[in-house]
């Protein structure tokens, strides 16, 4: 019924309890100082994590470093002399990385003719014990891949979200969430995050399949929402959209605009595009709405569609596997550009052939975690995404704080 082994009800009970703990966890009034502190200590935090990994001589990463001829002392000297990103680029060239398939356990790790045994548990630091879970089947499909995030990770993400939303949203804006229900945690996390940041989440338009196919997920989602509301979080119960009909969401936004209420849409890129399309088709006035989107690439065509409805759109680069990768600022209102979330990750790129087989080389992004409480140890893990990494020249809060790179 739930498409998995084990006790699914126990897992969802734990998930709901984790959401309540997240809502009740202390707010950080000095969030700017917190972000700045992690920026200042990102290199030492990275070295501390890697030192513990390399101490386990049989660990796959320890073997990769050994094949590359890089000791911990070499790594430490490289970071101190050349910086974190330059050192990671050098390691990448020497074979210290994981392809996406290697990371997911779908391909064997082979370097220099040497086969390295590994399982996905080798990267897992949380062992499923953290409060919040994100699920994904990955861009290539396949089995479900779960990441167990701690409250520290979630609250650090809220700190950067507070900085970003302070730039692009009015404090009196009402949130309309357009996101799926369980097994995806996006909708619930979006609602809880908005409420914790002091916004009111008025409506949750959900697409969760038919009642016949996904009635169990609808029931569990409703139970978790009830638990959150009992804890004081005014999370709205989902209003379900019939397949491909996003007009109820567009009509709600237009009605609230007519009443003088500023609205911010939160949810998937494609969902925001469908709301915009429904508004255009029905001649609804949703101008002035802000859309904060995630979950997929904001393509030029989807940005054009959303903006043609009078909606200003900003993408947040977050993945269930790797957490928050990037956040936009008020100047990033074209393309699909974000500030790299440098307090939590480092990004480097290397040329890789296009999947289309046309001979074109693209910049394949590789992520490294620099958080001491990261749920996984990530060192140059291929993300399956491409992009150009460059200096950020924005006059914004992120640049002033020290987010000096963008992708």
C-alpha positions in Angstrom: 0.0 0.0 0.0 2.7 2.5 0.9 5.2 1.2 -1.6 7.9 0.4 0.9 9.0 -2.2 3.4 9.1 -1.9 7.2 6.5 -0.1 9.3 5.4 3.0 7.3 3.0 4.2 10.0 5.9 4.3 12.5 8.0 6.3 10.0 5.2 8.9 9.4 4.6 9.1 13.2 8.2 10.0 13.6 8.0 12.4 10.7 5.1 14.2 12.2 6.8 14.4 15.6 9.8 15.9 13.9 7.7 18.6 12.2 6.3 19.6 15.6 9.8 19.7 17.1 10.9 21.9 14.2 8.0 24.3 14.7 8.7 24.5 18.5 12.5 24.8 18.2 13.8 28.2 19.4 13.9 31.1 16.9 17.3 32.7 16.2 17.0 36.5 16.6 20.7 36.9 15.6 20.4 34.9 12.4 22.7 37.3 10.5 25.5 36.6 13.1 24.8 32.9 12.8 25.2 32.9 9.0 28.4 35.1 9.3 29.8 32.7 11.9 29.4 29.7 9.6 30.9 31.6 6.7 33.9 32.5 8.8 34.4 28.9 10.0 33.5 27.0 6.8 37.1 25.9 6.1 37.8 24.7 9.6 34.3 23.0 9.7 35.1 21.1 6.5 38.5 20.0 7.7 37.1 18.8 10.9 34.6 16.6 9.1 37.1 15.2 6.7 39.7 14.5 9.4 37.2 12.2 11.1 36.4 10.4 7.8 40.0 9.9 6.9 40.7 8.4 10.3 38.6 5.4 9.1 41.2 3.9 6.8 38.6 1.6 5.1 36.1 4.4 4.3 35.6 4.9 0.6 36.7 8.6 0.9 39.8 7.6 2.8 40.7 5.2 -0.1 40.0 7.9 -2.7 42.3 10.3 -0.9 44.9 7.5 -0.6 44.8 6.8 -4.4 45.2 10.6 -5.0 48.2 10.7 -2.7 46.6 13.3 -0.5 47.0 13.0 3.3 45.1 15.1 5.8 48.2 17.3 6.3 48.3 17.9 2.5 44.6 18.7 2.5 44.9 21.1 5.4 47.9 22.9 3.8 46.0 23.2 0.5 42.9 24.7 2.1 45.0 27.2 4.1 47.2 28.2 1.2 44.7 28.1 -1.8 41.3 28.2 -0.3 38.5 25.6 -0.1 37.1 25.8 -3.6 40.6 25.7 -5.3 41.5 22.7 -3.2 38.3 20.9 -4.0 39.0 21.5 -7.7 42.4 20.0 -7.4 41.0 16.9 -5.6 38.3 16.6 -8.3 41.1 16.4 -11.0 42.9 13.7 -9.0 39.8 11.5 -8.7 38.5 12.5 -5.3 34.8 12.7 -6.2 31.6 10.6 -6.5 29.5 10.4 -9.6 25.8 10.6 -8.9 25.4 6.9 -9.6 28.3 6.1 -7.3 26.7 8.2 -4.6 23.4 6.4 -5.0 25.0 3.0 -5.0 24.1 2.4 -8.6 27.7 2.1 -9.9 30.9 0.7 -8.5 33.6 3.2 -7.6 36.8 2.5 -9.7 39.8 4.8 -9.6 43.2 3.9 -11.1 42.1 0.4 -11.8 41.2 -0.1 -8.1 37.7 -1.1 -7.1 36.4 0.5 -3.9 33.5 -1.2 -2.1 30.9 1.3 -0.9 27.2 1.5 0.1 25.0 4.5 0.6 25.3 4.0 4.4 29.0 5.1 4.0 27.8 8.7 3.3 25.1 8.8 6.0 26.0 10.6 9.2 22.5 10.8 10.6 21.6 7.1 10.3 17.9 8.2 10.0 17.9 9.6 13.5 17.2 13.3 12.7 13.9 15.0 13.0 13.0 15.9 9.4 13.0 13.7 6.4 13.2 14.6 2.7 12.6 12.0 0.0 13.6 11.8 -3.6 13.9 9.2 -6.4 16.5 11.4 -8.0 16.6 12.9 -11.5 17.1 9.4 -13.0 14.3 7.8 -11.1 14.6 4.5 -9.3 14.2 3.7 -5.7 13.3 6.3 -3.1 16.3 8.0 -1.5 15.8 9.5 1.9 17.8 12.2 3.7 17.4 12.7 7.4 17.9 16.4 8.3 18.5 17.7 11.8 16.9 20.8 13.3 20.2 22.6 13.0 20.2 22.2 9.3 16.5 23.2 9.0 17.0 26.3 11.2 20.1 27.4 9.3 18.0 27.2 6.1 15.4 29.4 7.8 18.1 32.0 8.6 19.0 32.5 5.0 15.3 32.4 4.0 14.7 35.2 6.4 17.4 37.2 4.8 16.1 36.5 1.3 12.4 37.1 2.1 13.2 40.4 3.8 14.5 41.6 0.4 11.6 40.5 -1.8 8.4 40.1 0.3 6.3 42.5 2.3 6.0 41.6 6.0 2.2 41.7 5.6 2.1 39.3 2.7 -0.1 36.2 2.9 1.4 32.9 1.7 -0.4 30.6 -0.7 1.4 27.3 -0.9 1.0 25.2 -4.1 2.9 21.9 -3.4 2.3 18.1 -3.1 1.3 16.2 0.0 3.2 13.2 1.5 5.2 11.3 0.6 6.9 14.6 -0.5 7.6 16.8 2.5 7.8 20.0 0.5 4.3 21.2 1.2 4.5 20.7 5.0 7.9 22.1 5.3 7.0 25.2 3.2 4.0 25.9 5.4 5.9 25.4 8.7 8.8 27.5 7.5 6.5 30.4 6.4 4.8 30.4 9.8 8.1 30.2 11.7 9.3 33.3 9.8 6.2 35.2 10.9 4.1 35.0 7.8 0.5 33.6 7.7 0.1 30.7 5.4 -3.5 31.2 4.3 -4.0 28.3 1.8 -2.4 25.1 0.7 -3.4 24.0 -2.7 -2.2 20.4 -3.1 -1.8 17.9 -5.9 -1.6 14.5 -4.4 -3.2 12.1 -6.9 -6.7 10.7 -6.7 -8.4 9.8 -3.4 -8.4 6.1 -4.5 -4.7 6.0 -5.3 -3.4 8.1 -2.5 -6.1 8.2 0.1 -3.7 6.9 2.7 -1.2 9.8 2.1 -4.1 12.2 2.3 -5.1 10.8 5.6 -1.6 10.9 7.1 -1.1 14.4 5.9 -4.3 15.5 7.5 -3.2 13.8 10.8 0.1 15.6 10.8 -1.5 19.0 10.0 -3.9 18.4 12.9 -0.9 17.7 15.2 0.9 20.8 14.1 -2.3 22.9 14.6 -2.6 21.5 18.1 1.0 22.6 18.7 0.1 26.2 17.7 1.2 26.1 14.0 -1.7 27.4 11.9 -0.9 25.1 8.9 -3.8 25.0 6.5 -5.3 21.7 5.6 -4.7 20.9 1.9 -7.2 21.9 -0.7 -6.9 19.3 -3.5 -6.6 20.3 -7.1 -8.0 18.1 -9.8 -5.4 17.1 -12.3 -4.1 19.9 -14.5 -6.6 22.4 -13.1 -4.8 25.1 -11.2 -7.6 27.7 -11.6 -8.8 27.5 -8.0 -5.4 28.7 -6.9 -5.3 31.5 -9.5 -8.8 32.6 -8.5 -7.9 32.6 -4.8 -4.8 34.8 -5.5 -6.8 37.2 -7.7 -9.6 37.5 -5.1 -7.1 38.3 -2.3 -5.4 40.9 -4.5 -8.8 42.5 -5.1 -9.1 42.7 -1.4 -5.8 44.5 -1.1 -3.8 41.6 0.3 -0.3 41.1 -1.1 0.3 37.4 -1.9 3.4 35.3 -2.2 3.2 31.9 -3.9 5.4 29.2 -2.5 5.9 25.8 -4.2 7.2 24.0 -7.2 8.3 25.8 -10.4 5.8 24.0 -12.6 3.0 24.7 -10.1 3.7 28.4 -10.1 3.8 28.3 -13.9 0.4 26.5 -14.0 -1.1 29.0 -11.6 0.2 31.8 -13.9 -1.2 30.1 -17.0 -4.6 29.6 -15.4 -4.7 33.3 -14.4 -3.9 34.3 -18.0 -6.4 32.0 -19.5 -9.2 33.3 -17.3 -8.2 36.9 -17.4 -7.5 37.1 -13.7 -5.5 39.9 -12.2 -2.7 38.5 -10.1 -0.1 41.3 -10.8 2.2 42.1 -8.0 2.3 38.5 -6.7 5.7 37.2 -5.7 6.5 33.5 -6.4 9.2 31.7 -4.4 9.8 28.5 -6.3 12.0 25.4 -5.9 12.1 21.7 -6.8 13.1 22.0 -10.4 14.9 24.3 -12.9 13.3 27.7 -13.6 13.6 27.5 -17.3 13.4 30.6 -19.5 10.0 29.5 -20.9 8.6 29.0 -17.4 10.0 32.3 -16.1 8.5 34.0 -19.2 5.1 32.4 -18.5 5.1 33.3 -14.8 6.2 36.9 -15.4 3.7 37.4 -18.2 1.0 37.0 -15.6 2.6 39.9 -13.6 4.2 37.6 -11.1 7.7 38.3 -9.9 9.5 34.9 -9.5 12.6 33.9 -7.5 14.1 30.4 -7.5 15.6 28.7 -4.4 18.1 26.0 -5.2 17.3 23.1 -2.8 17.5 19.4 -3.3 16.2 16.6 -1.0 19.6 14.8 -1.4 22.0 17.7 -0.7 19.9 20.3 1.1 20.0 24.0 0.4 22.4 24.9 -2.4 21.6 28.5 -3.2 19.3 31.4 -2.5 18.4 34.4 -4.7 18.4 38.1 -3.9 16.3 40.9 -5.1 18.7 41.5 -8.0 18.4 38.0 -9.3 15.3 38.5 -11.3 16.3 37.0 -14.6 17.5 33.5 -15.6 18.0 30.9 -13.0 20.7 32.4 -10.8 21.3 32.1 -7.0 23.9 32.9 -4.4 25.7 29.7 -3.4 24.7 28.9 0.2 28.3 29.2 1.3 27.7 28.7 5.1 26.6 25.1 4.3 28.1 24.0 1.0 30.9 24.5 -1.5 30.4 24.1 -5.2 32.9 23.3 -7.9 32.4 22.3 -11.5 34.2 20.4 -14.2 33.6 19.9 -17.9 31.4 16.9 -18.8 29.8 15.8 -22.1 26.2 16.7 -22.7 23.7 13.9 -22.1 22.4 14.7 -25.6 25.6 13.3 -27.2 26.1 16.4 -29.3 29.7 16.8 -28.3 29.0 19.9 -26.2 30.8 20.2 -22.9 28.8 21.4 -19.9 29.9 22.4 -16.4 28.9 19.5 -14.1 28.3 20.8 -10.6 29.8 18.9 -7.6 28.8 19.7 -4.0 30.7 19.4 -0.8 29.1 19.9 2.7 30.9 22.2 5.1 28.5 21.8 8.0 29.6 20.0 11.2 26.0 18.7 11.6 25.4 17.8 8.0 23.3 14.6 7.5 25.7 13.2 5.0 29.4 13.5 4.3 29.7 15.0 0.8 33.0 15.6 -0.9 32.8 16.5 -4.5 29.6 14.7 -5.2 28.2 15.1 -8.7 24.7 16.6 -8.5 23.4 15.9 -11.9 23.0 19.6 -12.6 25.1 22.0 -14.7 25.9 25.6 -14.2 28.4 28.4 -14.3 30.0 29.4 -11.0 31.1 33.1 -10.9 31.7 36.0 -8.5 28.5 37.6 -7.2 28.5 41.4 -7.8 25.1 42.1 -6.3 24.4 45.0 -3.9 22.4 42.9 -1.6 22.3 41.5 2.0 23.9 38.2 0.9 26.9 39.9 -0.8 27.4 42.2 2.1 27.4 39.2 4.4 30.0 37.4 2.4 28.1 35.2 -0.1 30.7 36.0 -2.8 29.8 33.2 -5.3 26.8 32.6 -7.4 25.7 29.8 -9.8 
